[in-house]
């Protein structure tokens, strides 16, 4: 295959990322879930806490709109020593699992008339003035669930539970698709399960930042359980074989790894 033809076919495949399946009846490709992952940034800790209270109030309305369970998380410096943070960032991460593309598109319209928004607490956030906004900005990614992990799973409800949010970037669409295959057909997801790396979701980024990439979230009872699971994964014989398979060479150029803690509003 000529270089230009290869690029064209690879780009087309990468840009599609299941879009053919998405438009079929408005459903996720072959019934797979879709996820909207959003990071909200705030001017202060007080603003963050006010919005976290709003999300707790909003959760029943979100669930009535057919979106559940919802994740609401915060990153803390002490859980992420490799990030060299001087203080806890004023960011919130919100995960909305949808059963279809139609659900993603119609979500705002479905919840717009919910009675939850009539309370003074909700109005203070929704109608915040320009000179004192509720949040600074937010950024979102739209993700399509993997074949081998088609819907969201919750593994723990302990107060000490944590999640790991991992973003696997690739230097090309072709290598990105091969990394997705490594998790699916290659069996990496199954090795995760065997070693206690409990997957909440795996998703290909359809629209978002740092593309091409895939994103996954793992859940643990606590920090110790996370560290034990990764130790078991690294020495597992199936991973030792898979990691040396030449077809998966150079599939990842960078991994972003964040440990997050659920807030009161979180259902994950």
ZIQUI-V621671 format. One record per backbone hydrogen bond with DSSP energy under -1.0 kcal/mol. NH is the residue of the N-H (numbers start at 0). CO is the residue of the C=O. E is the energy in kcal/mol with one decimal. If there is no record, write none. Layout:
BEGIN
{{NH;CO;E} {NH;CO;E}}
END
This chain:
BEGIN
{{5;1;-2.8} {6;2;-2.4} {7;3;-2.4} {8;4;-2.5} {9;5;-2.6} {10;6;-3.0} {11;7;-2.3} {12;8;-2.1} {13;9;-2.7} {14;10;-2.9} {15;11;-1.8} {16;12;-2.4} {18;15;-1.5} {21;17;-1.9} {22;18;-2.2} {24;22;-1.3} {26;23;-1.2} {30;27;-2.3} {31;28;-1.8} {32;149;-3.0} {33;97;-2.7} {34;142;-2.5} {35;95;-2.4} {36;140;-2.2} {37;93;-2.7} {38;138;-2.6} {39;91;-2.9} {40;136;-2.6} {41;89;-2.5} {47;43;-2.0} {48;44;-2.7} {49;45;-2.0} {50;46;-2.0} {51;47;-2.3} {52;48;-1.9} {53;49;-1.7} {54;50;-2.4} {55;51;-1.6} {56;52;-1.8} {57;53;-2.4} {58;54;-1.4} {61;57;-2.1} {62;58;-2.5} {63;59;-2.4} {64;60;-1.2} {65;62;-2.0} {66;61;-1.7} {70;94;-2.1} {72;92;-2.8} {73;260;-2.3} {79;76;-1.3} {82;79;-1.7} {83;80;-1.3} {90;88;-1.4} {91;39;-2.2} {92;72;-2.6} {93;37;-2.9} {94;70;-2.6} {95;35;-2.5} {97;33;-3.9} {101;25;-2.0} {103;99;-1.3} {104;100;-2.4} {105;101;-2.6} {109;105;-2.3} {110;106;-1.8} {111;107;-1.1} {113;110;-1.7} {116;113;-1.5} {117;114;-1.7} {118;115;-1.0} {122;118;-2.5} {123;119;-1.9} {125;121;-2.9} {126;122;-2.5} {127;124;-1.3} {131;128;-1.5} {135;40;-2.9} {138;38;-1.8} {140;36;-2.0} {141;206;-3.0} {142;34;-2.9} {143;203;-2.4} {144;32;-2.6} {145;201;-1.2} {152;199;-1.9} {160;157;-1.6} {161;219;-2.0} {162;259;-2.4} {163;217;-2.5} {164;257;-3.1} {165;215;-2.9} {166;255;-2.4} {167;213;-2.9} {168;253;-3.0} {169;211;-2.1} {175;171;-2.1} {176;172;-2.6} {177;173;-1.5} {178;174;-2.0} {179;175;-2.1} {180;176;-2.0} {181;177;-1.9} {182;178;-1.7} {183;179;-2.2} {185;180;-2.9} {187;181;-2.0} {188;182;-1.8} {190;186;-1.8} {191;187;-2.2} {192;188;-2.2} {193;189;-2.3} {194;190;-1.6} {195;192;-1.2} {196;191;-2.5} {197;195;-1.6} {199;216;-3.6} {200;216;-1.3} {202;214;-2.7} {203;143;-2.7} {204;212;-1.9} {205;141;-3.4} {206;141;-1.3} {213;167;-1.8} {214;202;-2.8} {215;165;-2.7} {216;200;-2.2} {217;163;-2.3} {218;197;-2.7} {219;161;-2.4} {225;221;-1.7} {226;222;-2.4} {227;223;-2.3} {228;224;-2.1} {229;225;-2.2} {230;226;-1.8} {231;227;-2.1} {232;228;-2.4} {233;229;-2.4} {234;230;-1.1} {235;232;-1.2} {239;235;-2.1} {240;236;-1.7} {241;237;-2.5} {242;238;-2.9} {244;241;-1.6} {247;244;-1.8} {248;245;-1.6} {250;247;-1.1} {252;168;-2.7} {253;168;-1.2} {255;166;-2.3} {257;164;-2.5} {259;162;-3.2} {260;73;-2.6} {262;71;-2.5} {265;262;-1.7} {266;69;-3.5}}
END
